[in-house]
Amino acid sequence: MTSQTTVRAPAATAAAPARAPSKLGAVIRVTSGNFIEMYDFFLFGFYANQIAAAFFPSTSEYAALMMTFATFGAGFFMRPLGAIFLGSYVDRIGRRKGLVLTLGIMASGTALIAFVPGYATIGLMAPLLVLIGRLLQGFSAGVELGGVSVYLSEMATPGNKGYYVSWQSASQQVAVVFSAALGYGLNHLMPKDVIADWGWRIPFFIGCSIIPVVFYIRRSLQETQAYLAQKSHPTFSQVMRTLTVNWPIVTAGAMLVVMTTVAFYLITVYTPTFGKSVLKLSTEESLLVTLCVGVSNFIWLPVMGALSDRIGRWPVMAVCSALAAVTAYPALSWLIAHPSFGNMVMIELWLSFLYGSYNGATIVALTEIIPMQVRTTGFSLAYSLATALFGGMTPLLCTWLIEATGDKAAPGYWMAGAAAISLFAVFLVYRGIVKERVAVN
């Protein structure tokens, strides 16, 4: 053991000067997979109506849309499994190799959704294959965000972890902007009936064509110094044992993530459907709103991540979750009473500010409260549980809430409830029962 440690240390030291000037390149390489993941997720939400018609035919448009969003949500229930099995693999064999593997699994799911024929061609096999594609994406995504966030936290310069880790989420916003702009362009270039028939597949084909480039980029990643400095790496059973001992931290971490995952899927994936189906805006207007949200998120995430480096994580998280809890429903209620493109932009930008600010501090906080030896698995499990139980179900539940209550602003209740859970978790982690453990880690 001693000789192995002696050999490894000089290698890590020798590699450090070569990597130091290329921090920006490392950030781009590691977050490229995040771009592909969110690009596909957003497309699934935006083209929900077309996907419903192609794969889930029904006499009821509402029923077909619910089936589509149920399939979208099903992928999130694979995330905890991906977090446990792929996360333990990453903690054992390294951040770089694990991130290449997750990209391969994600690519398989994306290709399946892009190329599977519709229900009219292959019958029940069509929705089944789409579901399998979503399950593969979910399994991969279970550790993708955790692996990227941990990598960024371990490569960050001292005192700047919040800023570095925020680029995990910021890369997703690039995908939102790109996919929204692409959809906007297609709606101007192609007739609506053509888009409904087969044109909606074009963005998915483009995503498939980008994947080989991302593979090439990510393969050039170098392992983090923090991982190389570890004298030993846990086996699967050791990971499970450590997670069991630290279940209060994982649970509290999942509660911290509830607001950020619900808010994100509400203001990005669900926004196009909300704009078209509820506010009766045009497709182009709904896409422009989403594009504005993506740009706003991209700005606020690193800004507030950097602010959390200066004033601490918990003040940012507490203020933003409290504001979301008290303003989400009133804001959407006002928008329903005064529906217009300009008003929707204004309300969505307010929700974007709350999301970007809270997320900018939360993701790095999650990397800090999880024990080092199981950091990828613990982070991924906490994030995946919150996303599976809350965030991933947001489009489905928002659609159901509006139908069940008759209140078009009902999604505001969902976001307010999520914010209240996370506000409680902030005090639980930084002022409550797991405070001592957080201070140690």
Phi, psi and omega in degrees: 000321181294316181295324179295319180295321181294321181290321187290322186300312179299323180299318180294320180293320181293327183282337187299314181300325181292330183273333187307316182285353189245038178299316180299317179298320179295320179298316180296317182295317185284330182271356182298324178293325175301321179301312182296317181300309183288330176302312180290321179297317181294318179300320180299320179288318183291319181265029181303319181295318180290321178295320178300317181292325184282322189245340184230064182297139181202154176288344179250121178297322178299315181296318180295320179293321178296320177296321179296313180291331175294319176296319176301315181289331182301325179300331182288336179284349173275346184298315178301324177294317177298321179299318183286308187281311178287325179297316178295327177295316179295318179295336182270316188257348177124154183293316185297306182299322180295321181290330175291319179297314181298325178296321179296318179294318179298319180298322179298316179295320180296315180296323181297315180293322184291324191253351183292134178294164182282175181299325182295338183266313186238009175066222186295342177296332182297302178296330179295316180292323176297318178298317178299319177300317179293324179294321176296316178299318180295319179300316179292314183296340180302333180239349182301306182296318179295316180298317180293315182296317179295317179301314181294321180292326182279341178262355185292149174285154183304135178081003183231024182298319180300318180295314182294312184294332180298338180288346171298310179286326180297325179295330177293327180290329174299321178294320179298313181296315182298313182291324178294318178295321178296315178297321178298317179295318179297322180292338177272332185267335187238144175298151183298324181291329177290319177297317180295327183282303182216345184297334180296341179284339185305311178300326177292321176297320178298319177300319178296323181289337180280333186305314179301325178296316180295321175303313181298318181294314187287333180295341181272003177298147173254154180290150181284151178295324180298319180291317180296332182284344178293133181284335178210158181234137190289148171281173180300316181295323178293322177298313181298321180294318180293320178295321179297317179296324185259027183300329177297324180290317179297318179296314178296322177297319178298320179294325176299325186280343186307312182294317185293324181283321177294314181298319182297310182289336176288315186270353178243289185296318184275340184303314179301318178294318179298316180297317183282312188278325185262310183272350179062034173280165178285164177301316181297319180295318179298320179292321179295322177299314180297321178298317178298321179296317179299317178295316179298314178302316183300326180284311188288328184301303180291328179299311182282334172297317178293322178297322179294335174292332185268318186250355180106158183286313193293326178298319179296315183293319182293314182296314185290321179291324177295316178297320179294321181297325185262346185246345187300307182291313178303322180296313180291326178297318177296320179296320178297322180286336181228064185289126174194162179299313182297319180292323178294320176301315183298313181292318180295326178290327175295313178296326177296318177300315180296316179297307184299320181291314181294314182295322181303329179265333189284317185297317178292325178300322180294324177292335184275333184268348180272135178305141186305317189291340178232032188297316181293314180295314182295314177301309184297321180293315179299314181294318183293321178298316179295319181290320181293318185275337186233294188299310184295336180271000185302310179301318180296312184290324177296318177298317180291318181300317180296317181292320185285323184263339185076004180260111184290345178266006184305329176304336177297327175297320181297315180290321179297319178296319178297319180295322179295320177299314182291325177299317176299319181294325179302313180287330177296318183282313189263347180226004188239220193289339180252014182302317182298319180294321178298317180298324179292318185277000000 
